[in-house]
């Protein structure tokens, strides 16, 4: 995985709009669980890639420091050889002095080469340092986003459980609603009223039968009275 690809993925994931993703999801909780798994995997993958990038940067920094140190050491050797040549030349040993001057030139050449290598590496190190800083920042944002995802997931689960509890409570209340004509209590009340009506009917029927008996008795009394008066007339 190239560093540019790593940086692009880290940036994309860190900028993901969780609310927009939730709006598009048929099952937000399942989507969040999947996102959390994906984010955790991406973070682990990105951490390995960033660690490798940082490791490469540290190697370049070490190589650069070695070039800087080598340039300084070759400079010190060139100076020592030059001074030795000057001393020998002052003592009349020209041939030996020339040999040390040549050694000084070789040392200066090595110093120049080390300085060039150090300068050549500096822009690359600067660029890599910037990339590493961005990757570190992106990882921090990704971990913050993962925390946001987990918090959203926990909030959603809590809200779902609360809604389910409220629905169960409302269903229970509805099942005993005395104003509901289809409730058990209402049906029982109707049954009681029908029993009461039937009892009233029986009472009314019994009263009607009793009245008829008394009317019959009155009619029999009238017949006896008529018979008695008829007998009196004949006597």
Backbone torsions as a table, in degrees:
resi	resn	phi	psi	omega
1	UNK	NA	124.4	-178.4
2	UNK	-73.5	159.5	-179.9
3	UNK	-64.1	-35.9	179.5
4	UNK	-65.2	-40.2	178.2
5	UNK	-64.6	-43.1	177.6
6	UNK	-58.4	-49.0	-177.9
7	UNK	-61.9	-41.2	-179.9
8	UNK	-63.7	-44.4	-179.0
9	UNK	-66.8	-43.2	179.5
10	UNK	-61.2	-44.4	-179.9
11	UNK	-63.7	-43.1	-178.5
12	UNK	-63.8	-45.8	-179.4
13	UNK	-67.6	-37.2	-178.7
14	UNK	-67.4	-27.5	-177.9
15	UNK	-95.5	4.4	-176.4
16	UNK	-59.7	136.3	179.9
17	UNK	-92.7	103.0	-175.1
18	UNK	-65.3	-43.4	-178.0
19	UNK	-61.3	-39.8	178.8
20	UNK	-64.7	-39.6	178.2
21	UNK	-65.2	-39.5	179.6
22	UNK	-64.9	-38.2	-179.7
23	UNK	-62.4	-29.4	-176.9
24	UNK	-89.9	-7.1	-172.7
25	UNK	-90.2	138.5	174.7
26	UNK	-73.9	-37.7	177.8
27	UNK	-126.5	91.2	-175.2
28	UNK	-56.1	-38.4	-177.4
29	UNK	-65.0	-45.4	178.2
30	UNK	-63.3	-39.1	-179.9
31	UNK	-64.4	-41.4	179.0
32	UNK	-65.4	-41.2	177.9
33	UNK	-60.3	-41.9	178.9
34	UNK	-67.1	-41.0	178.5
35	UNK	-62.1	-40.7	179.5
36	UNK	-62.4	-43.4	177.5
37	UNK	-63.2	-44.7	-179.6
38	UNK	-63.6	-44.6	-179.5
39	UNK	-62.5	-43.8	180.0
40	UNK	-60.4	-43.5	177.8
41	UNK	-65.3	-42.4	179.7
42	UNK	-65.8	-38.1	178.8
43	UNK	-64.5	-44.7	178.9
44	UNK	-61.5	-42.8	179.3
45	UNK	-65.1	-43.7	-179.4
46	UNK	-65.5	-37.9	179.6
47	UNK	-62.0	-41.1	178.3
48	UNK	-64.5	-43.2	-179.2
49	UNK	-67.0	-41.3	179.3
50	UNK	-66.1	-39.7	178.2
51	UNK	-61.3	-40.6	177.4
52	UNK	-65.0	-40.4	178.9
53	UNK	-63.9	-42.7	178.0
54	UNK	-64.2	-40.6	178.6
55	UNK	-60.4	-43.8	177.7
56	UNK	-62.6	-39.3	178.5
57	UNK	-63.2	-42.7	-179.5
58	UNK	-64.6	-36.3	176.3
59	UNK	-63.5	-43.7	177.9
60	UNK	-62.6	-39.1	178.5
61	UNK	-65.5	-39.7	177.6
62	UNK	-64.4	-43.9	178.4
63	UNK	-62.0	-40.8	178.9
64	UNK	-62.4	-44.7	-179.8
65	UNK	-64.2	-36.5	177.1
66	UNK	-63.8	-39.1	177.1
67	UNK	-65.1	-41.2	178.4
68	UNK	-63.2	-45.9	179.6
69	UNK	-64.5	-39.4	179.3
70	UNK	-64.2	-40.8	178.9
71	UNK	-61.8	-41.3	178.7
72	UNK	-65.9	-43.4	-179.4
73	UNK	-65.2	-43.3	178.5
74	UNK	-64.9	-33.6	176.1
75	UNK	-64.5	-41.4	178.7
76	UNK	-65.4	-39.8	178.9
77	UNK	-66.2	-40.4	178.8
78	UNK	-62.3	-42.7	179.4
79	UNK	-63.6	-42.6	-179.8
80	UNK	-64.7	-41.5	179.3
81	UNK	-66.1	-40.2	-179.8
82	UNK	-64.4	-42.4	179.2
83	UNK	-66.4	-37.8	177.3
84	UNK	-63.7	-40.1	178.7
85	UNK	-63.7	-42.2	179.2
86	UNK	-61.3	-40.0	179.4
87	UNK	-66.1	-43.2	179.6
88	UNK	-66.2	-39.2	-179.0
89	UNK	-67.0	-37.5	177.6
90	UNK	-65.7	-26.4	179.4
91	UNK	-90.3	6.2	177.1
92	UNK	85.0	11.8	179.8
93	UNK	-102.1	73.3	-174.2
94	UNK	-64.0	-42.9	-177.5
95	UNK	-63.0	-44.2	178.9
96	UNK	-67.5	-36.0	178.5
97	UNK	-64.1	-40.8	178.6
98	UNK	-62.7	-36.1	-179.9
99	UNK	-64.0	-42.2	178.7
100	UNK	-70.9	-32.6	175.2
101	UNK	-64.3	-38.0	177.1
102	UNK	-64.8	-39.2	176.2
103	UNK	-62.6	-37.9	178.1
104	UNK	-63.9	-39.5	178.5
105	UNK	-64.4	-43.3	177.8
106	UNK	-59.9	-43.5	179.8
107	UNK	-63.1	-40.9	178.2
108	UNK	-64.8	-35.9	176.8
109	UNK	-63.7	-43.3	177.9
110	UNK	-65.3	-39.4	177.6
111	UNK	-60.3	-44.8	-179.7
112	UNK	-61.7	-43.0	-179.8
113	UNK	-63.4	-43.3	178.9
114	UNK	-63.8	-40.1	178.6
115	UNK	-63.8	-40.9	179.0
116	UNK	-63.2	-44.3	179.4
117	UNK	-63.4	-38.8	178.5
118	UNK	-64.6	-44.4	-179.7
119	UNK	-66.1	-37.5	180.0
120	UNK	-63.7	-36.8	-177.4
121	UNK	-76.4	-23.3	-172.8
122	UNK	-60.7	-45.5	178.3
123	UNK	-62.6	-39.6	179.3
124	UNK	-64.7	-42.2	178.3
125	UNK	-62.9	-41.8	179.5
126	UNK	-62.6	-43.0	179.8
127	UNK	-65.7	-43.1	179.9
128	UNK	-65.7	-36.0	177.8
129	UNK	-62.9	-40.3	178.1
130	UNK	-64.5	-42.8	178.6
131	UNK	-62.1	-44.6	-179.8
132	UNK	-62.0	-41.3	178.6
133	UNK	-61.5	-42.1	179.2
134	UNK	-66.9	-40.0	179.2
135	UNK	-64.4	-42.8	177.9
136	UNK	-61.4	-44.3	178.6
137	UNK	-63.0	-41.6	178.4
138	UNK	-63.0	-39.0	178.4
139	UNK	-64.6	-40.1	177.1
140	UNK	-61.1	-43.5	179.1
141	UNK	-66.1	-38.8	178.0
142	UNK	-62.6	-42.7	179.5
143	UNK	-66.6	-36.7	175.3
144	UNK	-64.9	-39.8	178.2
145	UNK	-65.0	-37.9	176.9
146	UNK	-62.7	-41.8	176.3
147	UNK	-61.6	-39.5	177.7
148	UNK	-64.0	-42.2	178.1
149	UNK	-60.9	-45.5	-179.2
150	UNK	-64.2	-39.9	178.1
151	UNK	-65.4	-41.3	177.9
152	UNK	-61.6	-42.8	-179.0
153	UNK	-63.0	-46.6	179.8
154	UNK	-62.8	-40.8	178.7
155	UNK	-62.9	-43.4	-178.2
156	UNK	-64.8	-43.1	179.5
157	UNK	-63.4	-42.9	179.5
158	UNK	-63.1	-42.5	178.8
159	UNK	-65.1	-38.8	179.6
160	UNK	-64.5	-43.2	179.4
161	UNK	-64.8	-40.5	178.3
162	UNK	-63.0	-43.2	179.6
163	UNK	-63.9	-40.7	178.8
164	UNK	-63.7	-41.0	179.1
165	UNK	-64.7	-41.0	178.6
166	UNK	-64.3	-41.2	178.9
167	UNK	-63.8	-41.1	178.1
168	UNK	-63.1	-40.9	179.9
169	UNK	-64.3	-44.2	-179.4
170	UNK	-65.3	-38.0	176.7
171	UNK	-63.1	-39.9	179.3
172	UNK	-66.3	-42.6	178.8
173	UNK	-63.7	-42.1	-178.7
174	UNK	-63.3	-35.1	-176.9
175	UNK	-68.6	-19.9	179.3
176	UNK	-115.2	19.3	-179.4
177	UNK	-70.9	113.0	-177.0
178	UNK	-68.1	-18.3	178.8
179	UNK	-83.8	-7.4	-179.1
180	UNK	-84.8	114.6	-176.5
181	UNK	-65.2	-16.3	179.4
182	UNK	-94.8	2.8	-177.8
183	UNK	-76.0	161.5	-180.0
184	UNK	-61.7	-40.6	-178.6
185	UNK	-63.4	-40.6	179.5
186	UNK	-65.7	-41.8	178.3
187	UNK	-64.0	-37.6	177.7
188	UNK	-65.1	-40.7	178.3
189	UNK	-61.9	-41.3	177.6
190	UNK	-61.9	-39.9	179.4
191	UNK	-63.1	-43.8	178.4
192	UNK	-61.2	-42.6	-179.8
193	UNK	-63.8	-37.9	178.0
194	UNK	-65.8	-39.5	177.1
195	UNK	-63.4	-41.9	178.4
196	UNK	-62.8	-40.7	180.0
197	UNK	-65.0	-40.3	179.6
198	UNK	-65.3	-38.4	177.2
199	UNK	-63.8	-41.3	177.3
200	UNK	-63.0	-38.8	178.2
201	UNK	-61.6	-43.2	179.4
202	UNK	-62.9	-42.3	179.5
203	UNK	-62.0	-43.7	179.9
204	UNK	-63.8	-40.4	179.0
205	UNK	-64.9	-42.0	178.9
206	UNK	-63.9	-40.9	179.1
207	UNK	-63.4	-40.3	179.7
208	UNK	-63.3	-40.3	-179.7
209	UNK	-66.0	-40.8	179.8
210	UNK	-65.4	-41.7	178.1
211	UNK	-60.8	-40.8	-179.9
212	UNK	-63.2	-38.8	179.9
213	UNK	-64.5	-42.7	179.0
214	UNK	-66.1	-36.9	177.8
215	UNK	-63.8	-38.8	177.8
216	UNK	-64.3	-41.2	178.9
217	UNK	-63.0	-40.3	178.5
218	UNK	-63.5	-39.5	179.8
219	UNK	-64.2	-39.9	178.3
220	UNK	-64.2	-36.4	178.1
221	UNK	-65.4	-38.9	179.3
222	UNK	-65.4	-40.3	179.7
223	UNK	-63.8	-40.4	179.4
224	UNK	-64.6	-40.3	179.6
225	UNK	-64.0	-42.6	179.7
226	UNK	-63.2	-43.2	179.9
227	UNK	-61.3	-40.6	-178.6
228	UNK	-65.0	-42.0	-179.3
229	UNK	-69.1	-35.3	177.5
230	UNK	-63.1	-41.9	179.2
231	UNK	-63.3	-38.2	-179.8
232	UNK	-65.8	-38.3	178.7
233	UNK	-64.3	-41.7	-178.8
234	UNK	-70.3	-29.0	-178.2
235	UNK	-81.1	NA	NA
